């Protein structure tokens, strides 16, 4: 419900070896911060084997962009080529990779907005991923004819040199602009249990425990440390429980302080809260903290969906918690239920109960209708400040053609 309104046209052309897109989007609301693409064209060469066990991918993203909130506008061309190879050393698999980037900006930040102030950025990313795999079969129990336990540990080290274009000069349109020097180690451990139903013979992922840790050994901007855990238990293929936890912390000891332009903003927010002993305007504080603060997040829920097995019911109930720096942004219980009346009609609802305020602060209701080549829905949302009524209409196919969406 916090997504901004968008007005865009996109065409995507897909082939077995590549994907090409063309996009035009224009802001029509002065409070939207999305970068305008006027237009943008992309080409993505999918992984291709050049030599035995040597693979190449290539991506180019080109267009004219404008971001009014940051006063950035420029023609930009991002070009990234990636080479990798696959080396087997017994049970150990090594994947060294090399990524080369060459980008061009018709205007930069630090030098001003004159037409002649253009610059190019060159950078490289090199690293290696080491991975192995262990597995063992077990006899069945609890209605299963058998289990297979798979353990996949992996370790990745990557290093990117400082790009030739300074971070402060680079316009900020989207994630392609976030290129900076970094040395990082990432570790992941996947534990997966597959089970085979004794009655139907169906096989699915009964349980998965994934652990992740990432540490910056050096970072041009700010060093970060990340921990993630994800547990998914699925005793039957139509219901299960999932638990996700994240911790992210940063250390502002990099060579560049990108917070410098925001020091005044941060000081005013802190002064306001100290003098008046009340939080600053929530949206402004949230935007600042989300971008620059440490955070912890927890999401856990139980889900049920038997529609693929001849049933009509789906639903979930869960708990969500997010804390950024010292502020708790949400601590809530969420629950929802959907019912498929027949092949054409379905209804659903979702509620969110805020434990901090002790009230139901979000309600959603939906009636959906499936037609021959269209799908429509009537949506009703209550956000605490009023009710929204919306109509959704989706084209799912064009009759008489092979085009389906």
C-alpha positions, 0 to 999 in steps of 0.5 A: 500500500506504500507503492507510488503511482506509476504510469509506464509502457513496457514491451519485453521480447524473449528468446532462448538466448536473450531478453530485450525490453523497451520502457517509457515512464513519466511521473504525473504526481509531484510526490513520486520519487521514481526515476523517469525513463524517457525512454529506456532500452535493455538487452540481456544476453543469457548465459552462453558457453563460449568454451567448454565450462567457460560461460558469458553473460552480457547486459546493457541498459541505455536511456535518458533518465530524470529524477527530480527529487535529486535534481539528476538528469542524464543519458546513461549507458550501463554495460556489464559483461561477466565471465565464469568457469566451472571447476570440479575438484572431487566433491568441491565445486569452484566457480571463479568469475570476472565482471567488467563494467563500462558505463557512460553518463552525459551529466555528472553531479559534482561538475554541474549540469552543463552539457559538456560535463560527461564522464565514463565509469570503468570497474571490475569485480572478481571473485570465486564461489566454493560449494559442495554438497552432501546428501543421505537417504532415510527411511520413511515415517509419519506418512512418508515412504522416504526422506532425503537430507541435502546439505549445501555449504558455500563460500564466496569472496568478491573484490571490486576495485574503486571505480574510475568515476567518483561516487559523489559524482555519480547520479542516482537513478537506480541500483545500477548506479551503486557501484563502489569499491568493496571486499566481501566474504559471504557464507551460506548453509542450506539444509534441505529435507525432501519427502515422498508421500507414501500414498500419492508418491508426490515429492516435495520440500518438507523442510529447509533451514538456510543460514547466511552471513555477509561481512565487508572486509573493506568498503569504499562507502560503509562496511556492512554486516548481514545475518539471515535465517530462514526456516520453512516447515511443510509437513504437507504440500498444502500447508506449512510454517515459515520463519524469516529473520534479518539483521543488518548493521553498518559502520561509517568508516569508509573512505567516503561519507555519503551522509554528508549532504544529509547531515543537516536533515539528520540534525533537524530531525534529532533536534525536533524530537529532543525539544518537543519530546515527540517523533518527527513526521513519520514518513520523513523519519522512515525514509531517512532511517530506512536508507541509513540505519541498522535494522532488524526484521522478523516475519513468521506465518502459517500458510494453507492452500489446497486449491491445487489439490481440488480444494477452495481455501487458502489463508495465512496467519503471521507476525511481523516486526521491524526495528530500524535504529531505535524505532519500532516501525511495526509489530503486528499480527496479520491474518487473511483468508481466501475462498474460491467459490467456483472456477470464475468467482473468488473472495478474500480478506486480510487484516493487520492488527497493530500490537503497539496501538492495540487496534486493527489498522488495516483491512482489505477485502476483494471480490475477483472474477475470472473471464475468458481473456480478462480478470477483474476485481473489486478492491476495498481497503481501510488504512486507518485514515479512510476507505479506498475503493478500487477496480482492477482489470487485467488482460490475461490473453488476446483471443485468436492469437498465441499471446498469453500473459 
